[in-house]
Amino acid sequence: MSRTLYRLEGCPYCVRVVDKLDELDLDYHSVWVEAMHSRRNRVKEVSGQRQTPVLVDDEYGVTMAESARILEYLDATYGEQAT
């Protein structure tokens, strides 16, 4: 699996990304991160910051945060206009 989503339970921005991944029928692995911002070291190791969601797409060598950017990326890379 080439996509990993770092997400936080109850995060509405994470849900938006999950919905888009499901809509595009893309496989991904979820990594659940700590609710306490200061304990999100796993996310920081991957992306350099502690905010969620973070998408890592190994197929294209992309790591990004911010749900709006992730949604744009997914549409541009995997959406109908990309095919």
Short mmCIF file of the C-alpha atoms (twelve columns), coordinates in Angstrom:
data_MODEL
# 
_entry.id   MODEL 
# 
loop_
_atom_site.group_PDB 
_atom_site.id 
_atom_site.type_symbol 
_atom_site.label_atom_id 
_atom_site.label_alt_id 
_atom_site.label_comp_id 
_atom_site.label_asym_id 
_atom_site.label_seq_id 
_atom_site.Cartn_x 
_atom_site.Cartn_y 
_atom_site.Cartn_z 
_atom_site.pdbx_PDB_model_num 
ATOM 1  C CA . MET A 1  0.000   0.000  0.000   1 
ATOM 2  C CA . SER A 2  1.525   3.248  -1.032  1 
ATOM 3  C CA . ARG A 3  -0.673  5.716  0.889   1 
ATOM 4  C CA . THR A 4  -0.669  6.396  4.613   1 
ATOM 5  C CA . LEU A 5  -2.988  8.822  6.376   1 
ATOM 6  C CA . TYR A 6  -1.998  10.134 9.778   1 
ATOM 7  C CA . ARG A 7  -5.218  11.069 11.491  1 
ATOM 8  C CA . LEU A 8  -6.791  11.971 14.785  1 
ATOM 9  C CA . GLU A 9  -10.026 10.515 16.082  1 
ATOM 10 C CA . GLY A 10 -12.847 13.063 15.918  1 
ATOM 11 C CA . CYS A 11 -10.944 15.361 13.540  1 
ATOM 12 C CA . PRO A 12 -13.407 16.731 10.947  1 
ATOM 13 C CA . TYR A 13 -10.568 17.597 8.556   1 
ATOM 14 C CA . CYS A 14 -9.349  14.007 8.710   1 
ATOM 15 C CA . VAL A 15 -12.862 12.779 7.936   1 
ATOM 16 C CA . ARG A 16 -12.935 14.952 4.800   1 
ATOM 17 C CA . VAL A 17 -9.764  13.296 3.561   1 
ATOM 18 C CA . VAL A 18 -11.042 9.804  4.420   1 
ATOM 19 C CA . ASP A 19 -14.261 10.545 2.522   1 
ATOM 20 C CA . LYS A 20 -12.266 11.627 -0.541  1 
ATOM 21 C CA . LEU A 21 -10.030 8.553  -0.396  1 
ATOM 22 C CA . ASP A 22 -13.144 6.370  -0.199  1 
ATOM 23 C CA . GLU A 23 -14.856 8.296  -3.003  1 
ATOM 24 C CA . LEU A 24 -11.831 7.724  -5.248  1 
ATOM 25 C CA . ASP A 25 -11.699 4.067  -4.134  1 
ATOM 26 C CA . LEU A 26 -8.082  4.415  -3.024  1 
ATOM 27 C CA . ASP A 27 -6.453  2.009  -0.603  1 
ATOM 28 C CA . TYR A 28 -4.663  3.580  2.332   1 
ATOM 29 C CA . HIS A 29 -3.388  2.735  5.769   1 
ATOM 30 C CA . SER A 30 -4.538  4.795  8.750   1 
ATOM 31 C CA . VAL A 31 -2.127  5.716  11.505  1 
ATOM 32 C CA . TRP A 32 -3.965  7.040  14.540  1 
ATOM 33 C CA . VAL A 33 -2.074  9.764  16.362  1 
ATOM 34 C CA . GLU A 34 -2.195  11.035 19.926  1 
ATOM 35 C CA . ALA A 35 -4.835  13.602 20.779  1 
ATOM 36 C CA . MET A 36 -2.339  15.648 22.773  1 
ATOM 37 C CA . HIS A 37 -0.577  17.917 20.273  1 
ATOM 38 C CA . SER A 38 2.766   17.707 22.100  1 
ATOM 39 C CA . ARG A 39 2.739   13.895 21.792  1 
ATOM 40 C CA . ARG A 40 2.325   13.697 18.031  1 
ATOM 41 C CA . ASN A 41 5.966   12.850 17.484  1 
ATOM 42 C CA . ARG A 42 5.157   10.208 14.887  1 
ATOM 43 C CA . VAL A 43 3.516   12.833 12.668  1 
ATOM 44 C CA . LYS A 44 6.395   15.254 13.235  1 
ATOM 45 C CA . GLU A 45 8.942   12.624 12.170  1 
ATOM 46 C CA . VAL A 46 7.096   12.176 8.878   1 
ATOM 47 C CA . SER A 47 6.030   15.722 8.040   1 
ATOM 48 C CA . GLY A 48 8.052   18.115 10.186  1 
ATOM 49 C CA . GLN A 49 4.977   19.332 12.073  1 
ATOM 50 C CA . ARG A 50 2.291   17.928 14.382  1 
ATOM 51 C CA . GLN A 51 -0.954  18.881 12.674  1 
ATOM 52 C CA . THR A 52 -3.363  16.325 11.226  1 
ATOM 53 C CA . PRO A 53 -4.275  15.101 8.705   1 
ATOM 54 C CA . VAL A 54 -1.038  14.207 6.946   1 
ATOM 55 C CA . LEU A 55 -1.018  12.123 3.790   1 
ATOM 56 C CA . VAL A 56 2.054   10.221 2.652   1 
ATOM 57 C CA . ASP A 57 1.819   8.930  -0.913  1 
ATOM 58 C CA . ASP A 58 4.893   6.795  -1.529  1 
ATOM 59 C CA . GLU A 59 3.923   6.171  -5.140  1 
ATOM 60 C CA . TYR A 60 4.539   9.834  -5.987  1 
ATOM 61 C CA . GLY A 61 6.960   10.745 -3.178  1 
ATOM 62 C CA . VAL A 62 4.493   13.195 -1.649  1 
ATOM 63 C CA . THR A 63 4.010   14.095 2.013   1 
ATOM 64 C CA . MET A 64 1.542   16.852 2.801   1 
ATOM 65 C CA . ALA A 65 -0.608  18.339 5.533   1 
ATOM 66 C CA . GLU A 66 -3.750  20.523 5.462   1 
ATOM 67 C CA . SER A 67 -6.940  18.857 4.330   1 
ATOM 68 C CA . ALA A 68 -7.725  21.364 1.552   1 
ATOM 69 C CA . ARG A 69 -4.326  20.782 -0.077  1 
ATOM 70 C CA . ILE A 70 -4.667  17.019 0.338   1 
ATOM 71 C CA . LEU A 71 -8.124  17.047 -1.288  1 
ATOM 72 C CA . GLU A 72 -6.807  19.087 -4.235  1 
ATOM 73 C CA . TYR A 73 -3.869  16.722 -4.612  1 
ATOM 74 C CA . LEU A 74 -6.077  13.622 -4.542  1 
ATOM 75 C CA . ASP A 75 -8.447  15.060 -7.155  1 
ATOM 76 C CA . ALA A 76 -5.586  16.168 -9.399  1 
ATOM 77 C CA . THR A 77 -3.674  12.902 -9.063  1 
ATOM 78 C CA . TYR A 78 -6.419  10.285 -8.859  1 
ATOM 79 C CA . GLY A 79 -9.658  12.004 -9.866  1 
ATOM 80 C CA . GLU A 80 -11.454 11.802 -13.204 1 
ATOM 81 C CA . GLN A 81 -9.461  14.658 -14.721 1 
ATOM 82 C CA . ALA A 82 -6.239  12.775 -13.923 1 
ATOM 83 C CA . THR A 83 -7.214  9.759  -15.994 1 
# 
